[in-house]
Amino acid sequence: MFCHAAGRREALCLACENAENNGISKTTERMDRRMSREEVFERLNEVFRDVFDDEEITVTDATTADDIEEWDSLEHINLLAAVEQEFGMKFNMGQVVSMKNVGEMADIIISQVG
């Protein structure tokens, strides 16, 4: 099976495995092109809305935990796990501690999933 995140045939990432289990072809979704920053933010907005249970949230490059009332340390862990699952990637500890805003999160996602 072709993994969209790896860009080649190998073990599936979590996103591809979940999609395959649900009969969805996530692998062909982005196989031939890089994900745009706009697409990343569209998906991040959905994740944030789900995690914080608030359909009004719209994140930008400059959004931080100070901008979202419910964003505490526990929700931060839930948010990172949800983002990893949505994009089929994993943040390393250095990335987690260095992220200052959602723009930096998007940069990491693009660099790994592109």
BELPEWO-V179633 format. One record per residue. RES is the residue in three letters. SS is DSSP state (@ for helix, = for strand, . for the rest). PSI is psi as a letter, one per 30 degrees, with the letter a starting at -180 (none if undefined). Layout:
BEGIN
((RES/SS/PSI) (RES/SS/PSI))
END
This chain:
BEGIN
((MET/./k) (PHE/=/k) (CYS/=/k) (HIS/./e) (ALA/./e) (ALA/./f) (GLY/./g) (ARG/=/l) (ARG/=/k) (GLU/./a) (ALA/./k) (LEU/./k) (CYS/./l) (LEU/@/e) (ALA/@/e) (CYS/@/e) (GLU/@/e) (ASN/@/e) (ALA/@/e) (GLU/@/e) (ASN/@/f) (ASN/./g) (GLY/./g) (ILE/./k) (SER/./i) (LYS/@/f) (THR/@/e) (THR/@/f) (GLU/@/e) (ARG/./g) (MET/./e) (ASP/./g) (ARG/./l) (ARG/./k) (MET/./k) (SER/./l) (ARG/@/e) (GLU/@/e) (GLU/@/e) (VAL/@/e) (PHE/@/e) (GLU/@/e) (ARG/@/e) (LEU/@/e) (ASN/@/e) (GLU/@/e) (VAL/@/e) (PHE/@/e) (ARG/@/e) (ASP/@/e) (VAL/@/e) (PHE/./g) (ASP/./h) (ASP/./j) (GLU/./f) (GLU/./f) (ILE/./k) (THR/./j) (VAL/./l) (THR/./l) (ASP/./e) (ALA/./f) (THR/./k) (THR/./l) (ALA/@/f) (ASP/@/f) (ASP/@/f) (ILE/./j) (GLU/./e) (GLU/./f) (TRP/./i) (ASP/./a) (SER/@/e) (LEU/@/e) (GLU/@/f) (HIS/@/e) (ILE/@/e) (ASN/@/e) (LEU/@/e) (LEU/@/e) (ALA/@/e) (ALA/@/e) (VAL/@/e) (GLU/@/e) (GLN/@/e) (GLU/@/e) (PHE/@/f) (GLY/./h) (MET/./l) (LYS/./k) (PHE/./k) (ASN/./l) (MET/@/e) (GLY/@/e) (GLN/@/e) (VAL/@/e) (VAL/@/f) (SER/@/f) (MET/./k) (LYS/./f) (ASN/./l) (VAL/@/f) (GLY/@/e) (GLU/@/e) (MET/@/e) (ALA/@/e) (ASP/@/e) (ILE/@/e) (ILE/@/e) (ILE/@/e) (SER/@/f) (GLN/@/e) (VAL/./e) (GLY/./none))
END
